[in-house]
């Protein structure tokens, strides 16, 4: 993975759930968008959640399988 967006995992329960943290500093470039409030881009939010879900799957299967998220509806 080239960009790891999850900063830390608070809890990983194999086959059940993951609790992860992503720190979003105000000085990052993606906050320069012309909107009223600084916001984390939805595309990066989805990627962050996908990375957390991928780690949950990896832990569930003892890192014996690779995961690919191909579509989000």
N, CA, C and O atoms as CSV, one atom per row, in Angstrom:
chain,resi,resn,atom,element,x,y,z
A,1,UNK,N,N,0.849,-1.157,0.000
A,1,UNK,CA,C,0.000,0.000,0.000
A,1,UNK,C,C,0.902,1.230,0.000
A,1,UNK,O,O,1.767,1.370,0.864
A,2,UNK,N,N,0.702,2.107,-0.958
A,2,UNK,CA,C,1.575,3.269,-1.070
A,2,UNK,C,C,1.263,4.328,-0.014
A,2,UNK,O,O,2.179,4.888,0.589
A,3,UNK,N,N,-0.012,4.603,0.211
A,3,UNK,CA,C,-0.411,5.606,1.196
A,3,UNK,C,C,-1.231,4.938,2.284
A,3,UNK,O,O,-2.307,4.402,2.017
A,4,UNK,N,N,-0.736,4.968,3.490
A,4,UNK,CA,C,-1.477,4.421,4.625
A,4,UNK,C,C,-2.172,5.593,5.304
A,4,UNK,O,O,-1.520,6.476,5.860
A,5,UNK,N,N,-3.488,5.593,5.255
A,5,UNK,CA,C,-4.256,6.716,5.785
A,5,UNK,C,C,-4.696,6.512,7.225
A,5,UNK,O,O,-4.980,7.485,7.923
A,6,UNK,N,N,-4.757,5.273,7.682
A,6,UNK,CA,C,-5.144,5.001,9.071
A,6,UNK,C,C,-3.930,5.247,9.956
A,6,UNK,O,O,-2.857,4.696,9.712
A,7,UNK,N,N,-4.100,6.071,10.979
A,7,UNK,CA,C,-2.985,6.383,11.870
A,7,UNK,C,C,-2.777,5.324,12.949
A,7,UNK,O,O,-1.640,5.008,13.301
A,8,UNK,N,N,-3.867,4.779,13.469
A,8,UNK,CA,C,-3.718,3.694,14.446
A,8,UNK,C,C,-5.043,2.950,14.587
A,8,UNK,O,O,-6.120,3.477,14.309
A,9,UNK,N,N,-4.915,1.724,15.023
A,9,UNK,CA,C,-6.083,0.876,15.274
A,9,UNK,C,C,-6.273,0.771,16.779
A,9,UNK,O,O,-5.361,0.378,17.507
A,10,UNK,N,N,-7.454,1.122,17.232
A,10,UNK,CA,C,-7.752,1.021,18.657
A,10,UNK,C,C,-8.232,-0.379,19.014
A,10,UNK,O,O,-7.975,-0.878,20.109
A,11,UNK,N,N,-8.928,-1.002,18.078
A,11,UNK,CA,C,-9.474,-2.329,18.342
A,11,UNK,C,C,-9.665,-3.073,17.025
A,11,UNK,O,O,-10.202,-2.519,16.065
A,12,UNK,N,N,-9.225,-4.327,16.981
A,12,UNK,CA,C,-9.449,-5.219,15.846
A,12,UNK,C,C,-9.952,-6.542,16.403
A,12,UNK,O,O,-9.200,-7.284,17.034
A,13,UNK,N,N,-11.217,-6.831,16.169
A,13,UNK,CA,C,-11.807,-8.091,16.617
A,13,UNK,C,C,-12.048,-8.920,15.365
A,13,UNK,O,O,-12.979,-8.636,14.612
A,14,UNK,N,N,-11.219,-9.952,15.124
A,14,UNK,CA,C,-11.328,-10.739,13.900
A,14,UNK,C,C,-12.755,-11.221,13.636
A,14,UNK,O,O,-13.413,-11.788,14.508
A,15,UNK,N,N,-13.207,-10.976,12.410
A,15,UNK,CA,C,-14.529,-11.406,11.995
A,15,UNK,C,C,-15.668,-10.553,12.509
A,15,UNK,O,O,-16.830,-10.845,12.226
A,16,UNK,N,N,-15.362,-9.501,13.263
A,16,UNK,CA,C,-16.432,-8.679,13.840
A,16,UNK,C,C,-16.320,-7.203,13.476
A,16,UNK,O,O,-17.127,-6.693,12.699
A,17,UNK,N,N,-15.322,-6.513,14.035
A,17,UNK,CA,C,-15.230,-5.077,13.789
A,17,UNK,C,C,-13.823,-4.544,14.020
A,17,UNK,O,O,-12.971,-5.183,14.637
A,18,UNK,N,N,-13.626,-3.343,13.492
A,18,UNK,CA,C,-12.368,-2.620,13.694
A,18,UNK,C,C,-12.699,-1.195,14.114
A,18,UNK,O,O,-13.657,-0.596,13.626
A,19,UNK,N,N,-11.901,-0.665,15.019
A,19,UNK,CA,C,-12.003,0.735,15.410
A,19,UNK,C,C,-10.651,1.370,15.110
A,19,UNK,O,O,-9.628,0.967,15.665
A,20,UNK,N,N,-10.656,2.366,14.226
A,20,UNK,CA,C,-9.409,2.977,13.777
A,20,UNK,C,C,-9.478,4.493,13.934
A,20,UNK,O,O,-10.558,5.069,14.057
A,21,UNK,N,N,-8.301,5.129,13.928
A,21,UNK,CA,C,-8.197,6.583,14.068
A,21,UNK,C,C,-7.444,7.143,12.872
A,21,UNK,O,O,-6.407,6.615,12.472
A,22,UNK,N,N,-7.983,8.224,12.304
A,22,UNK,CA,C,-7.309,8.983,11.258
A,22,UNK,C,C,-7.208,10.418,11.746
A,22,UNK,O,O,-8.230,11.081,11.925
A,23,UNK,N,N,-6.006,10.905,11.963
A,23,UNK,CA,C,-5.804,12.301,12.362
A,23,UNK,C,C,-5.853,13.177,11.115
A,23,UNK,O,O,-5.230,12.856,10.103
A,24,UNK,N,N,-6.585,14.274,11.187
A,24,UNK,CA,C,-6.734,15.175,10.047
A,24,UNK,C,C,-6.254,16.569,10.453
A,24,UNK,O,O,-7.044,17.369,10.953
A,25,UNK,N,N,-4.962,16.872,10.243
A,25,UNK,CA,C,-4.446,18.190,10.609
A,25,UNK,C,C,-4.962,19.280,9.662
A,25,UNK,O,O,-5.131,19.037,8.467
A,26,UNK,N,N,-5.207,20.463,10.189
A,26,UNK,CA,C,-5.733,21.564,9.380
A,26,UNK,C,C,-4.737,22.083,8.347
A,26,UNK,O,O,-5.142,22.748,7.393
A,27,UNK,N,N,-3.469,21.803,8.507
A,27,UNK,CA,C,-2.466,22.305,7.581
A,27,UNK,C,C,-2.315,21.503,6.303
A,27,UNK,O,O,-1.511,21.875,5.447
A,28,UNK,N,N,-3.046,20.431,6.142
A,28,UNK,CA,C,-2.910,19.593,4.949
A,28,UNK,C,C,-3.450,20.305,3.706
A,28,UNK,O,O,-4.355,21.133,3.802
A,29,UNK,N,N,-2.888,19.975,2.545
A,29,UNK,CA,C,-3.253,20.635,1.288
A,29,UNK,C,C,-4.714,20.449,0.907
A,29,UNK,O,O,-5.309,21.346,0.309
A,30,UNK,N,N,-5.299,19.321,1.236
A,30,UNK,CA,C,-6.670,19.078,0.793
A,30,UNK,C,C,-7.680,19.984,1.489
A,30,UNK,O,O,-8.850,19.992,1.106
A,31,UNK,N,N,-7.268,20.744,2.493
A,31,UNK,CA,C,-8.166,21.701,3.137
A,31,UNK,C,C,-8.230,23.026,2.379
A,31,UNK,O,O,-8.991,23.915,2.762
A,32,UNK,N,N,-7.454,23.172,1.325
A,32,UNK,CA,C,-7.410,24.433,0.584
A,32,UNK,C,C,-8.553,24.568,-0.424
A,32,UNK,O,O,-8.588,25.541,-1.177
A,33,UNK,N,N,-9.476,23.624,-0.456
A,33,UNK,CA,C,-10.604,23.684,-1.393
A,33,UNK,C,C,-11.458,24.916,-1.093
A,33,UNK,O,O,-11.551,25.353,0.054
A,34,UNK,N,N,-12.077,25.466,-2.129
A,34,UNK,CA,C,-12.873,26.694,-1.934
A,34,UNK,C,C,-14.249,26.410,-1.320
A,34,UNK,O,O,-15.273,26.632,-1.966
A,35,UNK,N,N,-14.273,25.932,-0.104
A,35,UNK,CA,C,-15.550,25.715,0.578
A,35,UNK,C,C,-15.557,26.525,1.874
A,35,UNK,O,O,-14.529,27.055,2.296
A,36,UNK,N,N,-16.698,26.607,2.478
A,36,UNK,CA,C,-16.831,27.427,3.683
A,36,UNK,C,C,-16.069,26.865,4.871
A,36,UNK,O,O,-15.436,27.610,5.619
A,37,UNK,N,N,-16.130,25.580,5.038
A,37,UNK,CA,C,-15.490,24.915,6.171
A,37,UNK,C,C,-14.415,23.957,5.665
A,37,UNK,O,O,-14.593,23.347,4.611
A,38,UNK,N,N,-13.316,23.810,6.379
A,38,UNK,CA,C,-12.350,22.775,6.008
A,38,UNK,C,C,-13.023,21.407,6.106
A,38,UNK,O,O,-13.734,21.124,7.069
A,39,UNK,N,N,-12.796,20.576,5.117
A,39,UNK,CA,C,-13.436,19.260,5.104
A,39,UNK,C,C,-12.479,18.215,4.552
A,39,UNK,O,O,-11.687,18.495,3.652
A,40,UNK,N,N,-12.560,17.030,5.091
A,40,UNK,CA,C,-11.790,15.889,4.590
A,40,UNK,C,C,-12.509,15.374,3.349
A,40,UNK,O,O,-13.700,15.074,3.430
A,41,UNK,N,N,-11.842,15.258,2.212
A,41,UNK,CA,C,-12.508,14.852,0.974
A,41,UNK,C,C,-13.176,13.478,1.101
A,41,UNK,O,O,-12.590,12.552,1.662
A,42,UNK,N,N,-14.395,13.347,0.580
A,42,UNK,CA,C,-15.110,12.070,0.665
A,42,UNK,C,C,-14.344,10.899,0.054
A,42,UNK,O,O,-14.435,9.778,0.555
A,43,UNK,N,N,-13.590,11.142,-1.019
A,43,UNK,CA,C,-12.829,10.053,-1.637
A,43,UNK,C,C,-11.749,9.530,-0.687
A,43,UNK,O,O,-11.508,8.324,-0.630
A,44,UNK,N,N,-11.100,10.424,0.054
A,44,UNK,CA,C,-10.095,9.987,1.026
A,44,UNK,C,C,-10.746,9.329,2.236
A,44,UNK,O,O,-10.178,8.411,2.827
A,45,UNK,N,N,-11.930,9.793,2.602
A,45,UNK,CA,C,-12.666,9.167,3.698
A,45,UNK,C,C,-13.009,7.718,3.349
A,45,UNK,O,O,-12.846,6.823,4.178
A,46,UNK,N,N,-13.485,7.488,2.123
A,46,UNK,CA,C,-13.809,6.123,1.690
A,46,UNK,C,C,-12.553,5.252,1.652
A,46,UNK,O,O,-12.598,4.088,2.051
A,47,UNK,N,N,-11.442,5.798,1.181
A,47,UNK,CA,C,-10.190,5.036,1.139
A,47,UNK,C,C,-9.721,4.689,2.544
A,47,UNK,O,O,-9.236,3.581,2.776
A,48,UNK,N,N,-9.857,5.613,3.478
A,48,UNK,CA,C,-9.467,5.353,4.864
A,48,UNK,C,C,-10.297,4.221,5.457
A,48,UNK,O,O,-9.764,3.328,6.115
A,49,UNK,N,N,-11.611,4.263,5.219
A,49,UNK,CA,C,-12.481,3.191,5.724
A,49,UNK,C,C,-12.173,1.858,5.045
A,49,UNK,O,O,-12.219,0.809,5.687
A,50,UNK,N,N,-11.858,1.896,3.748
A,50,UNK,CA,C,-11.509,0.671,3.030
A,50,UNK,C,C,-10.209,0.073,3.571
A,50,UNK,O,O,-10.089,-1.148,3.672
A,51,UNK,N,N,-9.239,0.917,3.920
A,51,UNK,CA,C,-7.997,0.408,4.494
A,51,UNK,C,C,-8.245,-0.246,5.847
A,51,UNK,O,O,-7.654,-1.282,6.153
A,52,UNK,N,N,-9.110,0.349,6.657
A,52,UNK,CA,C,-9.443,-0.252,7.955
A,52,UNK,C,C,-10.157,-1.583,7.756
A,52,UNK,O,O,-9.874,-2.552,8.461
A,53,UNK,N,N,-11.080,-1.637,6.798
A,53,UNK,CA,C,-11.787,-2.887,6.512
A,53,UNK,C,C,-10.827,-3.946,5.973
A,53,UNK,O,O,-10.943,-5.124,6.313
A,54,UNK,N,N,-9.888,-3.531,5.141
A,54,UNK,CA,C,-8.892,-4.468,4.621
A,54,UNK,C,C,-8.028,-5.062,5.718
A,54,UNK,O,O,-7.701,-6.248,5.681
A,55,UNK,N,N,-7.659,-4.247,6.690
A,55,UNK,CA,C,-6.880,-4.758,7.822
A,55,UNK,C,C,-7.708,-5.738,8.640
A,55,UNK,O,O,-7.188,-6.754,9.102
A,56,UNK,N,N,-8.988,-5.444,8.823
A,56,UNK,CA,C,-9.869,-6.360,9.549
A,56,UNK,C,C,-9.952,-7.705,8.838
A,56,UNK,O,O,-9.899,-8.751,9.486
A,57,UNK,N,N,-10.081,-7.691,7.524
A,57,UNK,CA,C,-10.120,-8.942,6.759
A,57,UNK,C,C,-8.791,-9.673,6.873
A,57,UNK,O,O,-8.769,-10.890,7.053
A,58,UNK,N,N,-7.688,-8.951,6.770
A,58,UNK,CA,C,-6.364,-9.577,6.880
A,58,UNK,C,C,-6.174,-10.247,8.233
A,58,UNK,O,O,-5.669,-11.367,8.306
A,59,UNK,N,N,-6.575,-9.573,9.303
A,59,UNK,CA,C,-6.447,-10.142,10.650
A,59,UNK,C,C,-7.362,-11.350,10.806
A,59,UNK,O,O,-6.983,-12.347,11.420
A,60,UNK,N,N,-8.566,-11.259,10.249
A,60,UNK,CA,C,-9.532,-12.356,10.352
A,60,UNK,C,C,-8.991,-13.634,9.717
A,60,UNK,O,O,-9.198,-14.725,10.250
A,61,UNK,N,N,-8.300,-13.508,8.582
A,61,UNK,CA,C,-7.782,-14.675,7.870
A,61,UNK,C,C,-6.281,-14.869,8.081
A,61,UNK,O,O,-5.614,-15.461,7.232
A,62,UNK,N,N,-5.741,-14.382,9.194
A,62,UNK,CA,C,-4.328,-14.546,9.554
A,62,UNK,C,C,-3.374,-14.137,8.431
A,62,UNK,O,O,-2.343,-14.778,8.226
A,63,UNK,N,N,-3.710,-13.091,7.719
A,63,UNK,CA,C,-2.883,-12.537,6.643
A,63,UNK,C,C,-2.601,-13.553,5.535
A,63,UNK,O,O,-1.586,-13.444,4.847
A,64,UNK,N,N,-3.472,-14.528,5.355
A,64,UNK,CA,C,-3.298,-15.547,4.320
A,64,UNK,C,C,-3.990,-15.169,3.015
A,64,UNK,O,O,-3.797,-15.850,2.007
A,65,UNK,N,N,-4.788,-14.110,3.003
A,65,UNK,CA,C,-5.515,-13.685,1.807
A,65,UNK,C,C,-5.285,-12.204,1.554
A,65,UNK,O,O,-5.067,-11.424,2.481
A,66,UNK,N,N,-5.337,-11.834,0.283
A,66,UNK,CA,C,-5.246,-10.425,-0.094
A,66,UNK,C,C,-6.652,-9.910,-0.356
A,66,UNK,O,O,-7.519,-10.658,-0.809
A,67,UNK,N,N,-6.874,-8.648,-0.074
A,67,UNK,CA,C,-8.187,-8.054,-0.307
A,67,UNK,C,C,-8.096,-6.969,-1.366
A,67,UNK,O,O,-7.108,-6.239,-1.450
A,68,UNK,N,N,-9.136,-6.879,-2.163
A,68,UNK,CA,C,-9.249,-5.825,-3.165
A,68,UNK,C,C,-10.671,-5.294,-3.108
A,68,UNK,O,O,-11.625,-6.043,-3.318
A,69,UNK,N,N,-10.816,-4.009,-2.826
A,69,UNK,CA,C,-12.133,-3.388,-2.854
A,69,UNK,C,C,-12.302,-2.780,-4.235
A,69,UNK,O,O,-11.601,-1.835,-4.597
A,70,UNK,N,N,-13.232,-3.325,-5.001
A,70,UNK,CA,C,-13.353,-2.938,-6.398
A,70,UNK,C,C,-14.482,-1.962,-6.679
A,70,UNK,O,O,-14.444,-1.255,-7.687
A,71,UNK,N,N,-15.499,-1.905,-5.801
A,71,UNK,CA,C,-16.648,-1.068,-6.117
A,71,UNK,C,C,-17.316,-0.574,-4.842
A,71,UNK,O,O,-17.459,-1.315,-3.870
A,72,UNK,N,N,-17.717,0.681,-4.863
A,72,UNK,CA,C,-18.474,1.262,-3.756
A,72,UNK,C,C,-19.731,1.879,-4.349
A,72,UNK,O,O,-19.662,2.685,-5.276
A,73,UNK,N,N,-20.868,1.497,-3.811
A,73,UNK,CA,C,-22.137,2.069,-4.295
A,73,UNK,C,C,-22.714,3.004,-3.266
A,73,UNK,O,O,-23.777,3.583,-3.486
